[in-house]
């Protein structure tokens, strides 16, 4: 299954930088997050208006689903400990709720990942309606 990093690698650089900046996806945690002004300077824009408009697209929403899926995966061990402790106290409802939420986000992330899968040459040829001899 595709992850958020694979999907971001398929975007134009400005969109990748914006999504990473907005959602604080970075490897270097010792450097503070850039301000909005600094980010705009980096991408040579005066405002974030174009990016804010992009946030309303299906592409952006699908990236967000992949991000949420990765966050759930990263938080799973911690949540597992909390749920396990509550389950030991007899709170089965918290276990069912977490599993339901996890399945829902994972399902949405699988659908979102399909958007970023490369199209194979055979599929492109079939779709254009041209016959090759």
N, C-alpha and C positions, 0 to 999 in steps of 0.2 A: 504494500500500500504506500502511496506517495505521502511524503511528509511536507511540512511547511517550507523547509529549506529547498527541497526539490522544486516545489511550485514557485517559490520566489525567484529561483534561478531562471525561470522561463519568462519572467516579466521584463519589460523595458527597465533600464537601470533606475530611472527616476521613481517609478512606482515601487520598485523593490526597496529603494532607500526610504521612501515615505512610509511604507508599511512597517519596515523594520524600525524606523524612528518612532512612529506613533505608538507601536506596541512594545517598544523597548526590547527589541530582539537584537542582542549584541553579545559578542564573546568577551569583550574587554569590560569588565565590571569595575575596574579601577579608575576609569575615566567617566566623569559625570555625563549624564544625558545632555545632548545639545538643546539649547533653547530654540523656540520657534524661529526667531530671527537668524540664529546661526544655521539652522537647517535650510531656511530659505536662501541664505547666501551660498550654501554648499551646492544647491541645485539650481542656482542662478534664477530665482523667482522672487517676485515682490510679495506675493501672497500665497496662501495655501488653497485658494478658491478652486483651482482645477483638481486638486487632490480631494477636497471635500466633495466635489461633484462625483468623483470616481467612487467614493465611499458608498454611493447609492446604487452602484452597479452589481450585477450578479457575480462578476469576477471577484470583486472585493469581498462580498459576503461569503463566497466559497473559500477564499483565503482565510477568512475569519473562522470558518468551521474547522479548517485544518489546524489553525493556531489553537483553537479551543481543544481539539483532539489531542494535540501535543501537550497542552497544559494539564489535561486530565491524566495523561500517561505519566507526566513528571510528578504530579501530586498523588498518584495512586498509592504509593507506599505509605505516605503520611495519612491519607484518608482511610486506607485499609486498617491502620493501627487504631484510629479513632472509632471506626465502625466495629472493628473486632472487640474493642473494649465495651462499646455500648451493647453489642450482641451478647457479650458475656454477662451483662446486666439484664439481659432479656429484651432489648429493644430491636426487634426484628424489622420494624418499619424503616429504620435508618438504612439497613442493609438493602432492602427492596428498592428504596428511593434512589440510592446511589447507583445500583446496578441498572435501573431503568434509565436514569440520566446518562450513564456511560454508554449504554446501547444506542440511545437516541443520537448522541453527538458522534459516535463512531459511525453510525449509519450515514449521517449527513456528511461526514468527512470523506467516506468512500465515494459518495456521489460527487462531491466537490473535486476529488482527485481525478476523476474521469475527464474533467474539463481541461486539465493540464497534461494529459497523456498525449504524446506525439501521434500524429496521424500517419499511418503507413501508406506507402506509395500505392498499393493495391486499392485501398479504400478511397484514396483521392481519385484514382482512375475511374472507379465505379461511380462515384458521385458526380463527375463532370459530364457523364452521358456520352462520352466519346468512345468509339470502339477502336481498338488497336489491332492491326493485322499481324 
